[in-house]
Amino acid sequence: MKKYIIERDIPKVGTLEREQLRQAAAKSNKVLEQLGPDIQWSESFIAADKMFCVYLANRRAVIRKHAELRRLSGKQDHRNRQSN
């Protein structure tokens, strides 16, 4: 699997409460379940107005499908080399 970092512009995401972030994560996890084993969430980082999510996936298309299903669009996606 390849590693992808998705940068999303989300105004004031850094001010969200933990429960709001948990709800967003639950929605993302449901979408991941639908997409099956071709994609895995690794970790996320939150800044004032941005969220960076790290996924492992077999294809870039599955990353885009995840964003589509979540109704979010990734501003940028960067494929990094696969970790051994």
Backbone torsions as a table, in degrees:
resi	resn	phi	psi	omega
1	MET	NA	149.3	177.9
2	LYS	-99.5	155.3	179.3
3	LYS	-98.0	132.2	178.9
4	TYR	-123.8	137.9	174.6
5	ILE	-114.5	120.7	-178.4
6	ILE	-106.2	126.2	177.1
7	GLU	-103.9	123.3	179.7
8	ARG	-120.4	132.1	173.1
9	ASP	-84.7	114.3	179.2
10	ILE	-135.4	101.2	-177.4
11	PRO	-52.2	130.9	175.5
12	LYS	61.2	21.9	179.2
13	VAL	-59.5	-30.2	179.9
14	GLY	-68.1	-11.6	179.6
15	THR	-99.0	-0.7	-178.5
16	LEU	-68.2	147.8	176.4
17	GLU	-76.9	159.9	179.9
18	ARG	-54.5	-42.6	-178.2
19	GLU	-63.4	-38.4	177.1
20	GLN	-64.6	-39.4	177.8
21	LEU	-67.7	-38.4	177.0
22	ARG	-62.5	-40.1	178.7
23	GLN	-64.8	-41.4	177.6
24	ALA	-64.1	-41.1	178.9
25	ALA	-64.7	-39.5	178.9
26	ALA	-62.2	-40.4	177.9
27	LYS	-63.4	-45.0	178.7
28	SER	-61.9	-41.3	-179.5
29	ASN	-63.9	-36.3	177.2
30	LYS	-63.7	-40.9	177.8
31	VAL	-65.5	-41.3	178.2
32	LEU	-59.7	-39.6	177.6
33	GLU	-61.3	-40.2	179.5
34	GLN	-64.3	-36.6	-174.6
35	LEU	-80.3	-17.3	175.2
36	GLY	82.0	-159.3	-170.4
37	PRO	-78.1	0.4	-178.9
38	ASP	-78.7	-4.4	-179.6
39	ILE	-145.5	141.1	177.0
40	GLN	-138.8	135.0	172.8
41	TRP	-77.5	141.0	178.5
42	SER	-109.8	-57.6	179.8
43	GLU	-165.4	164.3	178.1
44	SER	-134.7	152.3	176.9
45	PHE	-129.3	138.6	-177.5
46	ILE	-119.7	131.5	174.1
47	ALA	-117.2	-175.7	-176.1
48	ALA	-52.7	-52.4	-175.4
49	ASP	-127.6	20.2	-179.0
50	LYS	-142.8	152.6	172.5
51	MET	-128.4	134.7	177.6
52	PHE	-116.1	120.4	-178.7
53	CYS	-116.7	135.2	-179.4
54	VAL	-107.8	125.7	179.7
55	TYR	-126.4	153.5	167.4
56	LEU	-108.4	131.6	-178.3
57	ALA	-151.6	155.0	177.8
58	ASN	-77.6	-31.8	-175.8
59	ARG	-143.0	148.9	176.6
60	ARG	-61.0	-33.5	-177.9
61	ALA	-59.0	-35.2	-179.3
62	VAL	-71.7	-30.0	174.7
63	ILE	-65.3	-45.1	178.8
64	ARG	-64.4	-38.5	178.9
65	LYS	-63.5	-40.8	177.8
66	HIS	-59.9	-46.7	179.3
67	ALA	-62.1	-41.5	179.2
68	GLU	-61.7	-46.4	-179.2
69	LEU	-66.9	-30.9	177.7
70	ARG	-82.9	-8.5	-177.3
71	ARG	64.1	35.2	173.3
72	LEU	-124.1	148.5	174.5
73	SER	-115.5	134.1	176.2
74	GLY	-73.5	126.1	178.3
75	LYS	-65.7	-45.4	-179.7
76	GLN	-140.4	148.6	168.2
77	ASP	-134.7	138.9	-175.0
78	HIS	-125.4	124.4	176.3
79	ARG	-90.7	125.0	176.2
80	ASN	-102.6	165.2	177.5
81	ARG	-66.2	148.1	179.3
82	GLN	-65.8	135.5	176.2
83	SER	-80.6	143.9	178.0
84	ASN	-99.0	NA	NA
